[in-house]
Amino acid sequence: MGPREWFKADKDDVVGLEYAAKESWTTSNEWADEYTIVYEGAKLIAEQYLCFGDSFDPKKCLRI
């Protein structure tokens, strides 16, 4: 089973795991520079992410 299949089947079994398809309007406008990457000369916005832990405390959170 690959990561995509595992996530669809088992994500609810992992405490503190969240998926976001995109950032909120406030986050994407106030901190857009933190989510912008340059890949092969093109600017891209990294919107989708996984969050492990308490998403309100950066000391207890990992976003990928």
HELIX and SHEET records of a PDB file:
HELIX    1   1 PRO A    3  ASP A   10  1                                   8    
HELIX    2   2 LYS A   11  ASP A   13  5                                   3    
HELIX    3   3 TRP A   25  GLU A   30  1                                   6    
HELIX    4   4 ALA A   32  TYR A   35  5                                   4    
HELIX    5   5 PRO A   58  LYS A   60  5                                   3    
SHEET    1   A 3 LEU A  17  ALA A  20  0                                        
SHEET    2   A 3 TYR A  49  GLY A  53 -1                                        
SHEET    3   A 3 CYS A  61  ARG A  63 -1                                        
SHEET    1   B 2 THR A  36  TYR A  39  0                                        
SHEET    2   B 2 ALA A  42  ILE A  45 -1                                        
END                                                                             
